Amino acid sequence: MTTKPKSPPATSATPADGKIWSGRFSEPVSDLVKRYTASVTFDRRMAAQDIQGSLAHARMLARQGVIAAQDLADIERGMAQIRSEIERGEFDWNLDDEDVHLNIEKRLTALVGDAGKRLHTGRSRNDQVATDIRLWLVETIDEILALIAAFQRRLLDVAEEHAATPMPGFTHLQVAQPVTFGHHLLAYYEMTRRDADRFRDCRRRANRLPLGAAALAGTSYPIDREFVARELGFDEVCRNSLDAVSDRDFAIEFCAAAALLMTHLSRLSEELILWMSPRVGFIDLADRFCTGSSIMPQKKNPDVPELVRGKTGRVNGDLVALLTLMKGQPLAYNKDNQEDKEPLFDAADTVIDTLRIYADMIGGVRVKPAAMLAALAQGHATATDLADYLVKKGLPFRDAHEAVALAVRAAEERGVDLARLDLAQLRAAVAKVPGAAERLGDDARDALSIEGSLAARAHVGGAAPEAVRREIARARAELDAG
């Protein structure tokens, strides 16, 4: 005859102040301490993950014979009602119950009685909260990865439209060499591509199950951690109980990835702000991403990219907060770790909001090719091309560099761009460098053209329109492959 598993006895007494641990204490916690130590105001956003983790834990306990099948049925019924109450906004969150975990457990016990009290068998809030955070973070990373891909697709659309639109490339904010607007945008595709890789790496390390570590040393109950991991979609279990409950390196790693992504978007924001300035005039942003002035009626301010630039500092601060939080903690769990959630949530919220708005904003950029061409005509942008031309004609590079520097000086003395000098003027300018003037043929003017400069850079990663289009096609295939 098969004996049905008996559940462990549930505690019938409720401590005077309602705390699950207060039997040890001779006086209730002060209201000031309750407010200071409570986390329910912010950690209740993990309610769905807490319910998910608790249900997997309960199924494991029933499967292992630690609680009865009826207890599991009651727990599942109660959790279904709690989930519904939370989704409808009818759940009564109570500061006295400290956090999301105790609020849900207390409501469950009120609904199903002793079965609710048995749910916490074989676990601690330490491994419970570590599990909830990891579940929440993995879901959040998946959302961020989808948003990065959406941003990248919009970026590629604009890059493809302007694969052959010449613009100055800059170093030190000085005109350097010609590129195309499409090529310039592809630099940000590559940055965010690496960002996505970092989030994927972070997800892999975060997707490990802490549950079963209990408070710090594991549990004496016959648990099956691998079963719970499969139920919750974790790749594997944390291999050391002390480490499982005490470290938050996965949260730090997430904030580091978030800070780098925001840094890249901040750099693009800075360029959008510069390009939109009437002194530059390369682009215009759609009105819906800008605001006006309370006093100057002509103003159109790029508020969204400016805020992205500002919010990057906020995410950097979240990263530093978590690094500082962890740096002095001995093993294992400490109450300090309650402070992990607000920086983590803030970094995630900021990144998600930024990506959502950025995809729309970049798709609405209006490019002004004439202004870009005018800027190219002011900075001797094809000087390097002329030096390369002379090298290909047999002049040593350092001599070619010196010859073209003399030509640039001559152009500046005349108040024109290097490309405006005729062949005779070029030969006269480089005459001090032996062998330079005679190597300048009729085709030297082609080397000084914007079109010629771009076409010459058709290698992988180059600025030639055909190279840009190849990279866009590769990037689209990469995104489609997931």
TIPAGU-881096 format. One line per field, with one value per residue (C-alpha): x, y, z; residue in three letters. Coordinates in steps of 0.2 Angstrom, whole numbers, m for minus. Example, Ala and Ser with C-alpha at 12.3 -4.5 7.8 and 13.67 -1.06 7.14 Angstrom:
<nodes>
east 62	68
north m22	m5
up 39	36
code ALA	SER
</nodes>
This chain:
<nodes>
east 0	7	7	2	16	12	15	26	16	12	15	m2	3	5	17	10	16	13	31	36	52	46	45	63	60	53	47	39	49	47	37	53	63	48	48	67	69	54	56	39	37	49	52	33	37	44	27	25	42	39	23	32	46	35	24	40	46	29	28	45	41	25	35	48	35	39	21	5	m4	m18	m6	0	m17	m22	m6	m9	m27	m22	m8	m20	m31	m16	m10	m27	m28	m12	m16	m32	m23	m34	m20	m17	1	6	22	21	24	41	43	35	38	30	15	11	15	3	m11	m9	m10	m26	m33	m28	m23	m9	m4	2	12	20	26	42	48	66	69	74	70	88	88	70	74	90	79	66	79	87	70	66	83	83	65	71	87	76	66	81	88	72	73	91	86	72	83	96	83	78	96	100	85	92	110	104	95	111	124	131	127	144	148	164	172	180	194	196	180	190	186	197	191	175	164	145	131	126	144	144	128	135	148	133	126	143	143	126	130	143	131	119	132	136	118	118	133	126	110	119	128	112	101	107	95	99	84	89	103	91	98	116	120	107	93	91	75	76	75	77	85	87	68	65	78	69	52	58	69	86	101	108	109	121	134	138	125	135	139	121	113	126	133	125	138	125	116	133	137	120	122	139	132	118	131	140	125	119	137	135	118	125	138	126	115	129	132	113	114	129	122	106	114	111	130	132	115	118	101	85	75	56	46	39	57	60	53	53	58	47	55	63	49	62	70	69	78	84	78	77	95	100	91	98	115	110	102	118	126	111	115	133	128	118	133	144	131	130	149	150	136	146	164	164	152	158	149	135	119	118	104	114	109	91	99	103	85	83	99	95	77	82	96	84	70	81	88	71	63	78	78	60	61	77	71	57	69	82	70	63	80	80	97	103	116	120	126	137	144	148	157	168	173	180	192	204	195	204	222	226	219	232	246	241	240	258	264	256	266	282	285	289	275	284	289	271	264	276	271	253	255	263	249	236	246	245	226	224	234	222	207	201	199	214	202	200	218	221	235	248	245	247	263	270	264	274	289	300	299	310	300	283	278	282	272	256	247	231	222	227	211	201	210	205	186	174	167	185	190	175	176	194	188	178	187	178	173	177	167	163	145	146	155	142	128	137	138	120	115	126	119	101	105	112	97	85	95	92
north 0	17	30	47	60	70	89	96	104	122	135	140	154	172	183	199	211	200	197	179	180	191	177	180	198	206	222	226	235	254	262	272	255	248	262	262	243	240	237	233	250	245	226	223	224	207	200	189	182	178	169	160	154	150	139	129	127	120	108	102	100	90	79	75	71	86	93	84	85	94	108	110	111	124	134	134	140	154	160	161	172	183	185	190	203	210	212	220	232	226	218	226	230	232	241	231	215	222	216	207	190	192	202	187	174	182	184	166	160	170	162	144	142	130	126	144	142	126	135	142	124	122	139	156	174	175	162	167	185	180	169	183	195	183	179	197	202	188	194	212	207	199	215	225	214	216	235	236	226	237	253	244	241	259	264	253	260	278	272	263	278	288	275	287	304	312	320	325	313	321	319	332	339	345	340	324	314	311	297	295	298	279	274	285	278	260	264	265	249	241	248	242	225	223	230	216	203	210	208	191	186	194	184	168	171	177	162	151	145	151	143	128	138	143	155	151	133	124	113	97	93	81	95	93	109	103	101	118	125	117	123	141	140	142	135	127	129	139	127	135	140	154	162	159	170	183	190	202	202	198	214	224	216	221	239	239	233	246	260	256	255	272	279	274	282	297	299	298	311	323	322	324	340	346	342	350	367	380	383	365	361	343	337	341	331	329	342	328	326	344	358	377	391	400	417	414	410	404	391	372	363	345	340	321	318	330	320	304	312	317	300	292	299	292	274	276	281	265	255	264	261	243	241	251	241	224	229	227	213	197	181	177	187	205	217	229	219	226	241	231	233	252	255	239	244	262	257	245	257	271	259	253	270	277	263	265	283	282	270	282	297	290	285	303	312	323	324	340	334	351	357	341	344	363	357	345	360	369	357	350	334	325	330	312	306	317	311	293	298	303	288	277	287	282	296	290	293	305	316	315	320	335	340	340	350	363	362	365	380	387	384	393	408	409	406	391	372	361	354	371	373	369	358	372	379	362	359	376	372	356	361	361	343	334	323	329	341	330	316	327	322	327	313	322	332	315	310	327	324	318	304	298	298	288	276	272	264	249	237	229	242	256	272	268	267	250	244	253	244	227	230	235	219	209	218	214	196	196	203	192	177	183
up 0	m5	9	5	9	25	25	39	52	50	63	71	81	73	82	90	77	62	58	53	63	78	91	94	99	115	107	90	76	77	63	58	56	46	34	33	30	19	1	m5	m13	m27	m26	m29	m48	m46	m41	m56	m54	m36	m40	m54	m43	m28	m39	m46	m28	m23	m37	m33	m14	m19	m32	m18	m5	6	5	0	m17	m9	m2	m20	m27	m13	m16	m35	m32	m20	m32	m46	m36	m30	m48	m54	m39	m44	m62	m58	m46	m32	m21	m4	m3	15	21	38	27	22	4	m11	m4	13	6	m6	7	19	7	1	19	21	6	8	27	32	14	12	28	21	5	12	17	11	6	13	7	3	m11	m15	m19	m28	m39	m42	m47	m60	m67	m69	m76	m89	m95	m95	m105	m118	m120	m121	m135	m145	m143	m148	m164	m168	m166	m177	m191	m191	m191	m206	m215	m214	m218	m234	m240	m238	m242	m255	m247	m244	m227	m218	m207	m192	m180	m166	m173	m188	m206	m209	m224	m234	m228	m232	m219	m221	m217	m202	m195	m198	m184	m172	m178	m174	m157	m153	m160	m147	m134	m138	m137	m119	m114	m121	m111	m96	m98	m99	m83	m74	m80	m66	m52	m34	m26	m15	m7	7	19	15	18	8	16	24	14	m1	m14	m33	m39	m57	m58	m52	m64	m79	m73	m73	m88	m80	m89	m74	m55	m45	m39	m22	m9	m1	m18	m24	m11	m8	m25	m37	m50	m63	m59	m59	m76	m82	m77	m85	m101	m99	m96	m112	m122	m115	m118	m137	m138	m129	m142	m156	m146	m145	m164	m168	m157	m166	m183	m179	m174	m188	m187	m194	m202	m207	m201	m194	m181	m182	m171	m160	m152	m149	m139	m140	m128	m116	m122	m139	m152	m165	m155	m159	m145	m147	m130	m132	m137	m124	m111	m117	m115	m97	m92	m97	m81	m71	m78	m74	m57	m55	m60	m47	m34	m36	m37	m21	m13	m15	m12	7	10	18	14	14	13	21	22	11	m4	m3	m11	m27	m34	m36	m46	m56	m60	m64	m76	m85	m86	m92	m106	m111	m112	m122	m134	m137	m141	m151	m164	m168	m167	m179	m191	m192	m195	m211	m219	m228	m241	m247	m230	m229	m246	m242	m226	m236	m248	m233	m224	m238	m235	m249	m245	m240	m257	m265	m255	m259	m277	m276	m267	m281	m293	m284	m271	m254	m242	m230	m246	m252	m235	m235	m253	m250	m234	m244	m256	m242	m236	m254	m254	m238	m243	m258	m247	m256	m253	m259	m272	m280	m285	m304	m309	m312	m295	m287	m296	m291	m273	m271	m281	m265	m263	m276	m288	m283	m296	m311	m304	m304	m320	m327	m317	m300	m300	m300	m284	m276	m280	m266	m278	m281	m263	m258	m273	m268	m251	m257	m245	m231	m218	m230	m234	m252	m256	m262	m247	m236	m245	m243	m224	m223	m232	m220	m205	m211	m213	m196	m188	m197	m191	m173
code MET	THR	THR	LYS	PRO	LYS	SER	PRO	PRO	ALA	THR	SER	ALA	THR	PRO	ALA	ASP	GLY	LYS	ILE	TRP	SER	GLY	ARG	PHE	SER	GLU	PRO	VAL	SER	ASP	LEU	VAL	LYS	ARG	TYR	THR	ALA	SER	VAL	THR	PHE	ASP	ARG	ARG	MET	ALA	ALA	GLN	ASP	ILE	GLN	GLY	SER	LEU	ALA	HIS	ALA	ARG	MET	LEU	ALA	ARG	GLN	GLY	VAL	ILE	ALA	ALA	GLN	ASP	LEU	ALA	ASP	ILE	GLU	ARG	GLY	MET	ALA	GLN	ILE	ARG	SER	GLU	ILE	GLU	ARG	GLY	GLU	PHE	ASP	TRP	ASN	LEU	ASP	ASP	GLU	ASP	VAL	HIS	LEU	ASN	ILE	GLU	LYS	ARG	LEU	THR	ALA	LEU	VAL	GLY	ASP	ALA	GLY	LYS	ARG	LEU	HIS	THR	GLY	ARG	SER	ARG	ASN	ASP	GLN	VAL	ALA	THR	ASP	ILE	ARG	LEU	TRP	LEU	VAL	GLU	THR	ILE	ASP	GLU	ILE	LEU	ALA	LEU	ILE	ALA	ALA	PHE	GLN	ARG	ARG	LEU	LEU	ASP	VAL	ALA	GLU	GLU	HIS	ALA	ALA	THR	PRO	MET	PRO	GLY	PHE	THR	HIS	LEU	GLN	VAL	ALA	GLN	PRO	VAL	THR	PHE	GLY	HIS	HIS	LEU	LEU	ALA	TYR	TYR	GLU	MET	THR	ARG	ARG	ASP	ALA	ASP	ARG	PHE	ARG	ASP	CYS	ARG	ARG	ARG	ALA	ASN	ARG	LEU	PRO	LEU	GLY	ALA	ALA	ALA	LEU	ALA	GLY	THR	SER	TYR	PRO	ILE	ASP	ARG	GLU	PHE	VAL	ALA	ARG	GLU	LEU	GLY	PHE	ASP	GLU	VAL	CYS	ARG	ASN	SER	LEU	ASP	ALA	VAL	SER	ASP	ARG	ASP	PHE	ALA	ILE	GLU	PHE	CYS	ALA	ALA	ALA	ALA	LEU	LEU	MET	THR	HIS	LEU	SER	ARG	LEU	SER	GLU	GLU	LEU	ILE	LEU	TRP	MET	SER	PRO	ARG	VAL	GLY	PHE	ILE	ASP	LEU	ALA	ASP	ARG	PHE	CYS	THR	GLY	SER	SER	ILE	MET	PRO	GLN	LYS	LYS	ASN	PRO	ASP	VAL	PRO	GLU	LEU	VAL	ARG	GLY	LYS	THR	GLY	ARG	VAL	ASN	GLY	ASP	LEU	VAL	ALA	LEU	LEU	THR	LEU	MET	LYS	GLY	GLN	PRO	LEU	ALA	TYR	ASN	LYS	ASP	ASN	GLN	GLU	ASP	LYS	GLU	PRO	LEU	PHE	ASP	ALA	ALA	ASP	THR	VAL	ILE	ASP	THR	LEU	ARG	ILE	TYR	ALA	ASP	MET	ILE	GLY	GLY	VAL	ARG	VAL	LYS	PRO	ALA	ALA	MET	LEU	ALA	ALA	LEU	ALA	GLN	GLY	HIS	ALA	THR	ALA	THR	ASP	LEU	ALA	ASP	TYR	LEU	VAL	LYS	LYS	GLY	LEU	PRO	PHE	ARG	ASP	ALA	HIS	GLU	ALA	VAL	ALA	LEU	ALA	VAL	ARG	ALA	ALA	GLU	GLU	ARG	GLY	VAL	ASP	LEU	ALA	ARG	LEU	ASP	LEU	ALA	GLN	LEU	ARG	ALA	ALA	VAL	ALA	LYS	VAL	PRO	GLY	ALA	ALA	GLU	ARG	LEU	GLY	ASP	ASP	ALA	ARG	ASP	ALA	LEU	SER	ILE	GLU	GLY	SER	LEU	ALA	ALA	ARG	ALA	HIS	VAL	GLY	GLY	ALA	ALA	PRO	GLU	ALA	VAL	ARG	ARG	GLU	ILE	ALA	ARG	ALA	ARG	ALA	GLU	LEU	ASP	ALA	GLY
</nodes>
